[in-house]
Amino acid sequence: MLLYPEDFRAVSDALDAAVGNGISVARADEALARYERAALEWAVRGPESIWPPPFDPKGFADGLADRAVH
């Protein structure tokens, strides 16, 4: 749902409401830092730095979703 939202505002509002209630601020900060590190590595070294070749966008999205759930 977070990877392909139809209503970005609703997702943003739900995440804002969850932080401090269902999700601790420390946990949200930790997740954001991990996201920023992955985005930087992707920008510098390409998608293969996160998902080994051959790069499969659907496989990457599935793996990302699996890691987010677990």
HELIX and SHEET records of a PDB file:
HELIX    1   1 PHE A    8  ALA A   18  1                                  11    
HELIX    2   2 VAL A   25  ARG A   45  1                                  21    
HELIX    3   3 PRO A   47  SER A   49  5                                   3    
HELIX    4   4 PRO A   57  VAL A   69  1                                  13    
END                                                                             
